[in-house]
Amino acid sequence: MEKSHRNKLSKKFKTFLTDQRVICLDIPDLFDYMDPVLVQLLEEKVGPFLARYGGESS
């Protein structure tokens, strides 16, 4: 999700996102499905949030 995506979500679903946190990972929408580079970026950027908020991290 890029910042522009987060902004669109916030505008369109404002009532549903009250008191919810939307995290922008700043990963450009340039990758194909399961692209190894994308998978690596997601693991690096999502891992700290999973650890912080009680989820599992590799």
C-alpha distance matrix in Angstrom:
0.0 3.7 6.7 8.0 5.8 6.8 10.1 10.7 10.3 12.5 15.0 15.3 15.6 17.1 20.0 18.2 16.0 19.1 19.5 16.1 13.6 9.9 8.4 5.7 5.9 5.9 5.8 6.9 7.3 10.8 11.7 14.1 14.2 15.2 15.4 17.0 15.2 11.8 13.6 15.0 11.8 10.5 14.1 14.4 11.4 11.7 15.5 16.4 14.7 16.6 19.7 19.5 19.1 21.6 19.7 20.8 19.7 21.2
3.7 0.0 3.8 5.4 5.3 6.5 8.8 10.1 10.9 12.5 14.6 15.7 16.5 17.5 20.8 19.7 17.2 20.0 20.5 17.6 14.8 11.2 9.6 6.1 6.8 4.7 6.0 6.1 7.6 10.9 12.9 15.8 16.6 17.9 17.4 19.0 16.5 13.6 16.0 16.8 13.3 12.9 16.4 15.9 12.9 14.0 17.7 18.0 16.6 19.0 21.8 21.3 21.2 24.0 22.5 23.7 22.3 23.8
6.7 3.8 0.0 3.8 5.4 5.0 6.2 8.7 9.9 10.4 12.4 14.3 15.2 15.5 19.0 18.4 15.7 18.1 18.6 16.2 13.6 10.3 9.3 6.2 8.4 6.7 9.2 9.5 11.2 14.4 16.7 19.5 20.3 21.5 21.2 22.6 20.0 17.2 19.4 20.0 16.3 15.8 19.0 18.2 14.8 15.9 19.4 19.0 17.3 20.2 22.7 21.5 21.4 24.6 23.7 25.3 24.1 26.0
8.0 5.4 3.8 0.0 3.8 5.5 5.1 6.3 8.7 9.9 10.7 12.3 14.2 14.8 18.5 18.3 16.2 18.7 20.0 17.7 15.7 12.3 12.2 9.4 11.5 9.6 11.2 10.3 10.9 14.3 16.8 19.4 20.4 22.2 22.0 23.9 21.5 18.7 21.1 22.2 18.7 18.1 21.6 21.2 18.0 18.8 22.5 22.4 20.6 23.1 25.9 24.8 24.4 27.5 26.3 28.0 27.0 28.8
5.8 5.3 5.4 3.8 0.0 3.8 5.4 5.1 6.2 8.6 10.0 10.6 11.9 13.3 16.8 15.9 14.1 17.1 18.5 15.8 14.0 10.4 10.7 8.4 10.6 9.8 10.7 10.2 9.9 13.6 15.5 17.6 18.0 19.9 20.2 22.3 20.4 17.1 19.2 20.7 17.6 16.3 19.9 20.0 16.8 17.0 20.8 21.1 19.0 21.0 24.2 23.3 22.5 25.3 23.8 25.5 24.9 26.7
6.8 6.5 5.0 5.5 3.8 0.0 3.8 5.5 5.1 6.1 8.7 10.0 10.4 11.0 14.4 13.6 11.1 13.9 15.0 12.4 10.5 7.1 7.9 6.6 9.8 9.9 11.7 12.4 12.8 16.5 18.1 20.2 20.2 21.6 22.1 23.8 21.9 18.5 20.1 21.3 18.1 16.5 19.6 19.5 16.0 15.8 19.5 19.3 16.8 19.1 22.1 20.8 19.8 22.8 21.9 24.0 23.6 25.9
10.1 8.8 6.2 5.1 5.4 3.8 0.0 3.8 5.4 5.0 6.2 8.6 10.0 10.0 13.7 13.9 11.7 13.9 15.6 13.8 12.5 9.7 11.0 9.7 13.1 12.5 14.6 14.6 15.0 18.7 20.7 22.9 23.3 25.0 25.3 27.1 25.0 21.8 23.7 24.8 21.4 20.1 23.3 23.0 19.4 19.5 23.0 22.6 20.1 22.5 25.4 23.7 22.8 26.0 25.3 27.6 27.2 29.6
10.7 10.1 8.7 6.3 5.1 5.5 3.8 0.0 3.8 5.4 5.2 6.1 8.4 9.6 13.1 13.2 12.0 14.7 17.0 15.1 14.4 11.5 13.2 12.0 15.0 14.4 15.8 15.2 14.7 18.3 20.2 22.0 22.2 24.3 24.9 27.2 25.5 22.1 24.0 25.7 22.5 21.0 24.4 24.6 21.2 20.9 24.6 24.7 22.0 24.0 27.2 25.9 24.5 27.5 26.4 28.6 28.5 30.7
10.3 10.9 9.9 8.7 6.2 5.1 5.4 3.8 0.0 3.8 5.5 5.2 5.7 7.5 10.7 9.9 8.7 11.9 14.1 11.9 11.6 8.9 11.3 11.1 14.2 14.7 15.9 16.1 15.5 19.3 20.6 22.0 21.5 23.4 24.5 26.6 25.2 21.6 22.9 24.8 21.8 19.7 22.8 23.4 20.0 19.1 22.6 22.8 19.8 21.4 24.7 23.4 21.6 24.4 23.4 25.8 26.1 28.5
12.5 12.5 10.4 9.9 8.6 6.1 5.0 5.4 3.8 0.0 3.8 5.7 5.5 5.1 8.7 8.9 7.1 9.4 11.7 10.3 10.3 8.5 11.3 11.6 15.3 15.8 17.8 18.3 18.3 22.1 23.6 25.3 24.9 26.5 27.5 29.3 27.6 24.1 25.4 26.8 23.7 21.7 24.5 24.7 21.0 20.2 23.6 23.1 20.0 22.0 24.9 23.0 21.3 24.4 24.0 26.7 27.1 29.8
15.0 14.6 12.4 10.7 10.0 8.7 6.2 5.2 5.5 3.8 0.0 3.8 5.8 5.4 9.0 10.3 9.6 11.4 14.4 13.5 14.0 12.2 15.0 14.9 18.4 18.4 20.2 20.1 19.8 23.5 25.3 26.8 26.7 28.7 29.6 31.7 30.1 26.6 28.2 29.7 26.6 24.8 27.8 28.0 24.4 23.7 27.2 26.8 23.7 25.7 28.7 26.8 25.1 28.1 27.7 30.4 30.7 33.4
15.3 15.7 14.3 12.3 10.6 10.0 8.6 6.1 5.2 5.7 3.8 0.0 3.8 5.9 8.5 9.2 9.6 12.1 15.3 14.1 15.0 13.2 16.1 16.2 19.4 19.7 20.9 20.7 19.7 23.3 24.8 25.9 25.4 27.6 28.9 31.3 30.0 26.4 27.8 29.8 27.0 24.8 27.9 28.6 25.1 24.1 27.6 27.7 24.5 25.9 29.2 27.7 25.6 28.3 27.5 30.1 30.7 33.3
15.6 16.5 15.2 14.2 11.9 10.4 10.0 8.4 5.7 5.5 5.8 3.8 0.0 3.8 5.6 5.4 6.2 9.0 12.2 11.0 12.5 11.3 14.7 15.7 19.0 20.0 21.3 21.7 20.9 24.6 25.6 26.6 25.6 27.4 29.1 31.1 30.1 26.4 27.2 29.2 26.6 24.0 26.7 27.6 24.2 22.6 25.9 25.9 22.4 23.6 26.8 25.2 22.8 25.4 24.8 27.6 28.6 31.4
17.1 17.5 15.5 14.8 13.3 11.0 10.0 9.6 7.5 5.1 5.4 5.9 3.8 0.0 3.8 5.5 5.2 6.5 10.0 9.8 11.5 11.2 14.7 16.0 19.6 20.6 22.5 23.2 22.9 26.7 27.9 29.2 28.4 30.0 31.4 33.2 31.9 28.3 29.1 30.8 27.9 25.5 28.0 28.4 24.8 23.4 26.5 26.0 22.5 24.0 26.9 24.8 22.6 25.4 25.4 28.4 29.4 32.5
20.0 20.8 19.0 18.5 16.8 14.4 13.7 13.1 10.7 8.7 9.0 8.5 5.6 3.8 0.0 3.8 5.6 5.7 9.5 10.1 12.8 13.3 17.0 18.8 22.4 23.8 25.5 26.4 26.0 29.7 30.6 31.7 30.5 32.0 33.8 35.5 34.5 30.8 31.3 33.0 30.4 27.7 29.9 30.6 27.1 25.2 28.1 27.6 23.9 25.0 27.8 25.7 23.1 25.6 25.7 29.0 30.4 33.6
18.2 19.7 18.4 18.3 15.9 13.6 13.9 13.2 9.9 8.9 10.3 9.2 5.4 5.5 3.8 0.0 3.8 5.7 8.7 8.1 11.0 11.4 15.1 17.2 20.5 22.3 23.8 24.9 24.3 28.0 28.5 29.4 27.9 29.1 31.1 32.8 32.0 28.3 28.5 30.3 27.9 25.0 27.1 28.0 24.7 22.5 25.3 25.0 21.3 22.1 25.0 23.2 20.3 22.6 22.5 25.7 27.3 30.4
16.0 17.2 15.7 16.2 14.1 11.1 11.7 12.0 8.7 7.1 9.6 9.6 6.2 5.2 5.6 3.8 0.0 3.8 6.1 5.0 7.4 8.1 11.8 14.1 17.5 19.4 21.3 22.7 22.6 26.4 27.0 28.2 26.9 28.0 29.7 31.0 30.0 26.3 26.6 28.1 25.4 22.6 24.7 25.3 21.8 19.8 22.6 22.0 18.3 19.5 22.3 20.3 17.7 20.4 20.5 23.7 25.0 28.3
19.1 20.0 18.1 18.7 17.1 13.9 13.9 14.7 11.9 9.4 11.4 12.1 9.0 6.5 5.7 5.7 3.8 0.0 3.8 5.4 8.5 10.3 13.9 16.5 19.9 21.9 24.1 25.7 25.9 29.7 30.4 31.8 30.6 31.4 33.0 34.2 33.0 29.5 29.6 30.9 28.2 25.4 27.2 27.5 24.0 22.1 24.5 23.4 19.8 21.1 23.4 21.0 18.4 21.2 21.9 25.4 26.8 30.3
19.5 20.5 18.6 20.0 18.5 15.0 15.6 17.0 14.1 11.7 14.4 15.3 12.2 10.0 9.5 8.7 6.1 3.8 0.0 3.8 6.8 9.8 12.9 16.0 19.2 21.5 23.9 26.0 26.6 30.3 30.8 32.3 30.9 31.3 32.9 33.7 32.5 29.1 28.9 29.8 27.2 24.4 25.8 25.9 22.4 20.4 22.4 21.0 17.4 18.7 20.6 17.9 15.4 18.2 19.4 23.0 24.5 28.1
16.1 17.6 16.2 17.7 15.8 12.4 13.8 15.1 11.9 10.3 13.5 14.1 11.0 9.8 10.1 8.1 5.0 5.4 3.8 0.0 3.8 6.5 9.7 13.0 16.0 18.5 20.6 22.8 23.3 26.9 27.2 28.6 27.2 27.5 29.2 29.9 28.8 25.4 25.2 26.2 23.6 20.8 22.2 22.6 19.1 17.0 19.2 18.2 14.5 15.7 18.1 15.7 13.2 16.0 16.7 20.1 21.4 24.9
13.6 14.8 13.6 15.7 14.0 10.5 12.5 14.4 11.6 10.3 14.0 15.0 12.5 11.5 12.8 11.0 7.4 8.5 6.8 3.8 0.0 3.8 6.3 9.7 12.5 15.2 17.5 19.9 20.8 24.3 24.7 26.5 25.3 25.4 26.7 27.3 25.9 22.6 22.5 23.2 20.5 17.8 19.3 19.3 15.8 14.0 16.3 15.1 11.5 13.4 15.7 13.4 11.5 14.8 15.2 18.4 19.2 22.6
9.9 11.2 10.3 12.3 10.4 7.1 9.7 11.5 8.9 8.5 12.2 13.2 11.3 11.2 13.3 11.4 8.1 10.3 9.8 6.5 3.8 0.0 3.8 6.5 9.7 12.1 14.1 16.4 17.1 20.7 21.2 23.0 22.1 22.5 23.6 24.5 23.0 19.6 19.9 20.8 17.9 15.4 17.5 17.6 13.9 12.5 15.5 14.9 11.6 13.6 16.4 14.7 13.2 16.3 16.0 18.7 19.0 22.0
8.4 9.6 9.3 12.2 10.7 7.9 11.0 13.2 11.3 11.3 15.0 16.1 14.7 14.7 17.0 15.1 11.8 13.9 12.9 9.7 6.3 3.8 0.0 3.8 6.3 9.1 11.3 14.1 15.5 18.7 19.2 21.3 20.6 20.6 21.3 21.8 20.0 16.9 17.2 17.7 14.6 12.5 14.5 14.1 10.4 9.5 12.6 11.9 9.0 11.7 14.3 12.9 12.2 15.5 14.9 17.1 16.7 19.4
5.7 6.1 6.2 9.4 8.4 6.6 9.7 12.0 11.1 11.6 14.9 16.2 15.7 16.0 18.8 17.2 14.1 16.5 16.0 13.0 9.7 6.5 3.8 0.0 3.8 5.6 8.1 10.6 12.4 15.5 16.5 19.1 18.9 19.2 19.4 20.1 17.9 14.8 16.0 16.3 12.9 11.5 14.2 13.5 9.8 10.1 13.6 13.2 11.2 14.0 16.6 15.5 15.4 18.5 17.5 19.2 18.2 20.4
5.9 6.8 8.4 11.5 10.6 9.8 13.1 15.0 14.2 15.3 18.4 19.4 19.0 19.6 22.4 20.5 17.5 19.9 19.2 16.0 12.5 9.7 6.3 3.8 0.0 3.8 5.5 8.9 11.1 13.7 14.2 17.0 16.9 16.7 16.5 16.8 14.4 11.6 12.8 12.7 9.2 8.2 10.9 10.0 6.5 7.8 11.2 11.3 10.3 12.9 15.3 15.0 15.5 18.2 16.8 17.8 16.1 17.8
5.9 4.7 6.7 9.6 9.8 9.9 12.5 14.4 14.7 15.8 18.4 19.7 20.0 20.6 23.8 22.3 19.4 21.9 21.5 18.5 15.2 12.1 9.1 5.6 3.8 0.0 3.8 6.3 9.3 11.6 13.0 16.3 17.1 17.3 16.5 17.1 14.2 11.8 13.9 13.8 10.0 10.2 13.3 12.0 9.1 11.2 14.5 14.5 14.0 16.7 18.9 18.6 19.3 22.0 20.6 21.4 19.5 20.7
5.8 6.0 9.2 11.2 10.7 11.7 14.6 15.8 15.9 17.8 20.2 20.9 21.3 22.5 25.5 23.8 21.3 24.1 23.9 20.6 17.5 14.1 11.3 8.1 5.5 3.8 0.0 3.8 6.5 8.4 9.3 12.6 13.6 13.8 12.7 13.6 10.8 8.3 10.9 11.2 7.7 8.2 11.7 11.1 9.0 11.1 14.3 15.3 15.0 17.1 19.6 19.9 20.5 22.8 20.8 21.0 19.0 19.7
6.9 6.1 9.5 10.3 10.2 12.4 14.6 15.2 16.1 18.3 20.1 20.7 21.7 23.2 26.4 24.9 22.7 25.7 26.0 22.8 19.9 16.4 14.1 10.6 8.9 6.3 3.8 0.0 3.8 5.5 7.8 11.3 13.2 14.3 12.8 14.4 11.7 9.5 12.8 13.5 10.4 11.4 14.9 14.6 12.8 14.7 18.0 19.1 18.7 20.7 23.3 23.6 24.1 26.3 24.3 24.5 22.5 23.0
7.3 7.6 11.2 10.9 9.9 12.8 15.0 14.7 15.5 18.3 19.8 19.7 20.9 22.9 26.0 24.3 22.6 25.9 26.6 23.3 20.8 17.1 15.5 12.4 11.1 9.3 6.5 3.8 0.0 3.8 6.0 8.8 10.6 12.6 11.6 14.1 12.2 9.6 12.8 14.5 12.1 12.3 16.0 16.5 14.9 16.1 19.5 21.1 20.4 21.8 24.8 25.3 25.3 27.3 24.9 25.2 23.5 23.9
10.8 10.9 14.4 14.3 13.6 16.5 18.7 18.3 19.3 22.1 23.5 23.3 24.6 26.7 29.7 28.0 26.4 29.7 30.3 26.9 24.3 20.7 18.7 15.5 13.7 11.6 8.4 5.5 3.8 0.0 3.8 7.0 9.9 11.8 9.8 12.4 10.5 8.9 12.5 14.0 12.2 13.3 16.7 17.2 16.3 17.9 20.9 22.8 22.6 23.9 26.7 27.6 27.8 29.6 27.0 26.8 24.7 24.6
11.7 12.9 16.7 16.8 15.5 18.1 20.7 20.2 20.6 23.6 25.3 24.8 25.6 27.9 30.6 28.5 27.0 30.4 30.8 27.2 24.7 21.2 19.2 16.5 14.2 13.0 9.3 7.8 6.0 3.8 0.0 3.8 6.6 8.1 6.2 9.1 8.0 6.4 9.6 11.7 10.8 11.6 14.7 15.8 15.5 16.7 19.4 21.8 21.8 22.5 25.3 26.7 26.9 28.2 25.3 24.7 22.7 22.2
14.1 15.8 19.5 19.4 17.6 20.2 22.9 22.0 22.0 25.3 26.8 25.9 26.6 29.2 31.7 29.4 28.2 31.8 32.3 28.6 26.5 23.0 21.3 19.1 17.0 16.3 12.6 11.3 8.8 7.0 3.8 0.0 3.8 6.3 5.4 9.1 9.6 8.1 10.3 13.1 13.0 13.3 16.0 17.8 17.9 18.4 20.9 23.8 23.6 23.8 26.7 28.4 28.2 29.2 26.0 25.2 23.5 22.8
14.2 16.6 20.3 20.4 18.0 20.2 23.3 22.2 21.5 24.9 26.7 25.4 25.6 28.4 30.5 27.9 26.9 30.6 30.9 27.2 25.3 22.1 20.6 18.9 16.9 17.1 13.6 13.2 10.6 9.9 6.6 3.8 0.0 3.8 5.5 9.0 10.4 8.3 9.2 12.6 13.1 12.3 14.7 17.2 17.3 17.1 19.4 22.6 22.2 21.8 24.9 26.8 26.3 26.9 23.6 22.7 21.3 20.7
15.2 17.9 21.5 22.2 19.9 21.6 25.0 24.3 23.4 26.5 28.7 27.6 27.4 30.0 32.0 29.1 28.0 31.4 31.3 27.5 25.4 22.5 20.6 19.2 16.7 17.3 13.8 14.3 12.6 11.8 8.1 6.3 3.8 0.0 3.8 6.0 8.4 6.8 6.3 9.8 11.1 10.5 12.1 14.9 15.6 15.4 17.1 20.5 20.6 19.9 22.7 25.0 24.8 25.1 21.6 20.2 18.6 17.5
15.4 17.4 21.2 22.0 20.2 22.1 25.3 24.9 24.5 27.5 29.6 28.9 29.1 31.4 33.8 31.1 29.7 33.0 32.9 29.2 26.7 23.6 21.3 19.4 16.5 16.5 12.7 12.8 11.6 9.8 6.2 5.4 5.5 3.8 0.0 3.8 5.5 5.2 6.3 8.7 10.0 10.6 12.4 14.4 15.4 16.1 17.8 20.9 21.5 21.3 23.8 26.0 26.3 26.9 23.6 22.1 19.9 18.6
17.0 19.0 22.6 23.9 22.3 23.8 27.1 27.2 26.6 29.3 31.7 31.3 31.1 33.2 35.5 32.8 31.0 34.2 33.7 29.9 27.3 24.5 21.8 20.1 16.8 17.1 13.6 14.4 14.1 12.4 9.1 9.1 9.0 6.0 3.8 0.0 3.8 5.4 5.0 6.2 8.6 9.9 10.6 12.3 14.2 15.2 16.2 19.3 20.5 20.2 22.2 24.7 25.4 25.7 22.5 20.6 18.0 16.1
15.2 16.5 20.0 21.5 20.4 21.9 25.0 25.5 25.2 27.6 30.1 30.0 30.1 31.9 34.5 32.0 30.0 33.0 32.5 28.8 25.9 23.0 20.0 17.9 14.4 14.2 10.8 11.7 12.2 10.5 8.0 9.6 10.4 8.4 5.5 3.8 0.0 3.8 5.5 5.1 6.2 8.7 10.0 10.7 12.3 14.1 15.4 18.0 19.3 19.7 21.6 23.7 24.7 25.5 22.6 21.1 18.2 16.8
11.8 13.6 17.2 18.7 17.1 18.5 21.8 22.1 21.6 24.1 26.6 26.4 26.4 28.3 30.8 28.3 26.3 29.5 29.1 25.4 22.6 19.6 16.9 14.8 11.6 11.8 8.3 9.5 9.6 8.9 6.4 8.1 8.3 6.8 5.2 5.4 3.8 0.0 3.8 5.4 5.0 6.1 8.6 9.9 10.5 11.7 13.7 16.4 17.0 17.5 19.9 21.7 22.3 23.3 20.3 19.2 16.8 16.1
13.6 16.0 19.4 21.1 19.2 20.1 23.7 24.0 22.9 25.4 28.2 27.8 27.2 29.1 31.3 28.5 26.6 29.6 28.9 25.2 22.5 19.9 17.2 16.0 12.8 13.9 10.9 12.8 12.8 12.5 9.6 10.3 9.2 6.3 6.3 5.0 5.5 3.8 0.0 3.8 5.5 5.1 6.2 8.6 10.0 10.3 11.6 14.9 15.6 15.4 17.6 20.0 20.5 21.0 17.8 16.2 13.8 12.7
15.0 16.8 20.0 22.2 20.7 21.3 24.8 25.7 24.8 26.8 29.7 29.8 29.2 30.8 33.0 30.3 28.1 30.9 29.8 26.2 23.2 20.8 17.7 16.3 12.7 13.8 11.2 13.5 14.5 14.0 11.7 13.1 12.6 9.8 8.7 6.2 5.1 5.4 3.8 0.0 3.8 5.5 5.2 6.2 8.6 10.0 10.6 13.4 15.1 15.2 16.8 19.1 20.3 20.9 18.0 16.3 13.2 11.8
11.8 13.3 16.3 18.7 17.6 18.1 21.4 22.5 21.8 23.7 26.6 27.0 26.6 27.9 30.4 27.9 25.4 28.2 27.2 23.6 20.5 17.9 14.6 12.9 9.2 10.0 7.7 10.4 12.1 12.2 10.8 13.0 13.1 11.1 10.0 8.6 6.2 5.0 5.5 3.8 0.0 3.8 5.5 5.2 6.1 8.3 9.9 12.1 13.3 14.3 16.1 17.8 19.0 20.2 17.8 16.7 13.8 13.4
10.5 12.9 15.8 18.1 16.3 16.5 20.1 21.0 19.7 21.7 24.8 24.8 24.0 25.5 27.7 25.0 22.6 25.4 24.4 20.8 17.8 15.4 12.5 11.5 8.2 10.2 8.2 11.4 12.3 13.3 11.6 13.3 12.3 10.5 10.6 9.9 8.7 6.1 5.1 5.5 3.8 0.0 3.8 5.4 5.2 5.6 7.8 10.5 11.0 11.4 13.9 15.6 16.2 17.3 14.6 13.9 11.5 11.7
14.1 16.4 19.0 21.6 19.9 19.6 23.3 24.4 22.8 24.5 27.8 27.9 26.7 28.0 29.9 27.1 24.7 27.2 25.8 22.2 19.3 17.5 14.5 14.2 10.9 13.3 11.7 14.9 16.0 16.7 14.7 16.0 14.7 12.1 12.4 10.6 10.0 8.6 6.2 5.2 5.5 3.8 0.0 3.8 5.6 5.5 5.6 8.9 10.3 10.0 11.7 14.2 15.2 15.7 13.0 11.4 8.5 8.1
14.4 15.9 18.2 21.2 20.0 19.5 23.0 24.6 23.4 24.7 28.0 28.6 27.6 28.4 30.6 28.0 25.3 27.5 25.9 22.6 19.3 17.6 14.1 13.5 10.0 12.0 11.1 14.6 16.5 17.2 15.8 17.8 17.2 14.9 14.4 12.3 10.7 9.9 8.6 6.2 5.2 5.4 3.8 0.0 3.8 5.9 5.7 7.6 9.8 10.7 11.7 13.6 15.4 16.4 14.4 13.2 9.9 9.8
11.4 12.9 14.8 18.0 16.8 16.0 19.4 21.2 20.0 21.0 24.4 25.1 24.2 24.8 27.1 24.7 21.8 24.0 22.4 19.1 15.8 13.9 10.4 9.8 6.5 9.1 9.0 12.8 14.9 16.3 15.5 17.9 17.3 15.6 15.4 14.2 12.3 10.5 10.0 8.6 6.1 5.2 5.6 3.8 0.0 3.8 5.7 6.6 7.6 9.5 11.1 12.1 13.6 15.4 13.6 13.4 10.8 11.9
11.7 14.0 15.9 18.8 17.0 15.8 19.5 20.9 19.1 20.2 23.7 24.1 22.6 23.4 25.2 22.5 19.8 22.1 20.4 17.0 14.0 12.5 9.5 10.1 7.8 11.2 11.1 14.7 16.1 17.9 16.7 18.4 17.1 15.4 16.1 15.2 14.1 11.7 10.3 10.0 8.3 5.6 5.5 5.9 3.8 0.0 3.8 5.7 5.4 6.3 8.8 10.1 10.8 12.2 10.1 10.3 8.4 10.3
15.5 17.7 19.4 22.5 20.8 19.5 23.0 24.6 22.6 23.6 27.2 27.6 25.9 26.5 28.1 25.3 22.6 24.5 22.4 19.2 16.3 15.5 12.6 13.6 11.2 14.5 14.3 18.0 19.5 20.9 19.4 20.9 19.4 17.1 17.8 16.2 15.4 13.7 11.6 10.6 9.9 7.8 5.6 5.7 5.7 3.8 0.0 3.8 5.5 5.2 6.3 8.6 10.1 10.7 8.8 7.9 5.3 7.2
16.4 18.0 19.0 22.4 21.1 19.3 22.6 24.7 22.8 23.1 26.8 27.7 25.9 26.0 27.6 25.0 22.0 23.4 21.0 18.2 15.1 14.9 11.9 13.2 11.3 14.5 15.3 19.1 21.1 22.8 21.8 23.8 22.6 20.5 20.9 19.3 18.0 16.4 14.9 13.4 12.1 10.5 8.9 7.6 6.6 5.7 3.8 0.0 3.8 5.5 5.2 6.1 8.6 10.1 9.5 9.7 7.6 10.0
14.7 16.6 17.3 20.6 19.0 16.8 20.1 22.0 19.8 20.0 23.7 24.5 22.4 22.5 23.9 21.3 18.3 19.8 17.4 14.5 11.5 11.6 9.0 11.2 10.3 14.0 15.0 18.7 20.4 22.6 21.8 23.6 22.2 20.6 21.5 20.5 19.3 17.0 15.6 15.1 13.3 11.0 10.3 9.8 7.6 5.4 5.5 3.8 0.0 3.8 5.4 5.0 6.0 8.4 7.9 9.4 8.7 11.9
16.6 19.0 20.2 23.1 21.0 19.1 22.5 24.0 21.4 22.0 25.7 25.9 23.6 24.0 25.0 22.1 19.5 21.1 18.7 15.7 13.4 13.6 11.7 14.0 12.9 16.7 17.1 20.7 21.8 23.9 22.5 23.8 21.8 19.9 21.3 20.2 19.7 17.5 15.4 15.2 14.3 11.4 10.0 10.7 9.5 6.3 5.2 5.5 3.8 0.0 3.8 5.5 5.3 6.0 4.4 5.8 5.9 9.5
19.7 21.8 22.7 25.9 24.2 22.1 25.4 27.2 24.7 24.9 28.7 29.2 26.8 26.9 27.8 25.0 22.3 23.4 20.6 18.1 15.7 16.4 14.3 16.6 15.3 18.9 19.6 23.3 24.8 26.7 25.3 26.7 24.9 22.7 23.8 22.2 21.6 19.9 17.6 16.8 16.1 13.9 11.7 11.7 11.1 8.8 6.3 5.2 5.4 3.8 0.0 3.8 5.6 5.5 5.6 6.2 5.9 9.4
19.5 21.3 21.5 24.8 23.3 20.8 23.7 25.9 23.4 23.0 26.8 27.7 25.2 24.8 25.7 23.2 20.3 21.0 17.9 15.7 13.4 14.7 12.9 15.5 15.0 18.6 19.9 23.6 25.3 27.6 26.7 28.4 26.8 25.0 26.0 24.7 23.7 21.7 20.0 19.1 17.8 15.6 14.2 13.6 12.1 10.1 8.6 6.1 5.0 5.5 3.8 0.0 3.8 5.8 7.5 9.4 9.6 13.1
19.1 21.2 21.4 24.4 22.5 19.8 22.8 24.5 21.6 21.3 25.1 25.6 22.8 22.6 23.1 20.3 17.7 18.4 15.4 13.2 11.5 13.2 12.2 15.4 15.5 19.3 20.5 24.1 25.3 27.8 26.9 28.2 26.3 24.8 26.3 25.4 24.7 22.3 20.5 20.3 19.0 16.2 15.2 15.4 13.6 10.8 10.1 8.6 6.0 5.3 5.6 3.8 0.0 3.8 5.9 9.0 10.4 14.2
21.6 24.0 24.6 27.5 25.3 22.8 26.0 27.5 24.4 24.4 28.1 28.3 25.4 25.4 25.6 22.6 20.4 21.2 18.2 16.0 14.8 16.3 15.5 18.5 18.2 22.0 22.8 26.3 27.3 29.6 28.2 29.2 26.9 25.1 26.9 25.7 25.5 23.3 21.0 20.9 20.2 17.3 15.7 16.4 15.4 12.2 10.7 10.1 8.4 6.0 5.5 5.8 3.8 0.0 3.8 6.7 9.1 12.8
19.7 22.5 23.7 26.3 23.8 21.9 25.3 26.4 23.4 24.0 27.7 27.5 24.8 25.4 25.7 22.5 20.5 21.9 19.4 16.7 15.2 16.0 14.9 17.5 16.8 20.6 20.8 24.3 24.9 27.0 25.3 26.0 23.6 21.6 23.6 22.5 22.6 20.3 17.8 18.0 17.8 14.6 13.0 14.4 13.6 10.1 8.8 9.5 7.9 4.4 5.6 7.5 5.9 3.8 0.0 3.8 6.6 10.2
20.8 23.7 25.3 28.0 25.5 24.0 27.6 28.6 25.8 26.7 30.4 30.1 27.6 28.4 29.0 25.7 23.7 25.4 23.0 20.1 18.4 18.7 17.1 19.2 17.8 21.4 21.0 24.5 25.2 26.8 24.7 25.2 22.7 20.2 22.1 20.6 21.1 19.2 16.2 16.3 16.7 13.9 11.4 13.2 13.4 10.3 7.9 9.7 9.4 5.8 6.2 9.4 9.0 6.7 3.8 0.0 3.8 6.8
19.7 22.3 24.1 27.0 24.9 23.6 27.2 28.5 26.1 27.1 30.7 30.7 28.6 29.4 30.4 27.3 25.0 26.8 24.5 21.4 19.2 19.0 16.7 18.2 16.1 19.5 19.0 22.5 23.5 24.7 22.7 23.5 21.3 18.6 19.9 18.0 18.2 16.8 13.8 13.2 13.8 11.5 8.5 9.9 10.8 8.4 5.3 7.6 8.7 5.9 5.9 9.6 10.4 9.1 6.6 3.8 0.0 3.8
21.2 23.8 26.0 28.8 26.7 25.9 29.6 30.7 28.5 29.8 33.4 33.3 31.4 32.5 33.6 30.4 28.3 30.3 28.1 24.9 22.6 22.0 19.4 20.4 17.8 20.7 19.7 23.0 23.9 24.6 22.2 22.8 20.7 17.5 18.6 16.1 16.8 16.1 12.7 11.8 13.4 11.7 8.1 9.8 11.9 10.3 7.2 10.0 11.9 9.5 9.4 13.1 14.2 12.8 10.2 6.8 3.8 0.0
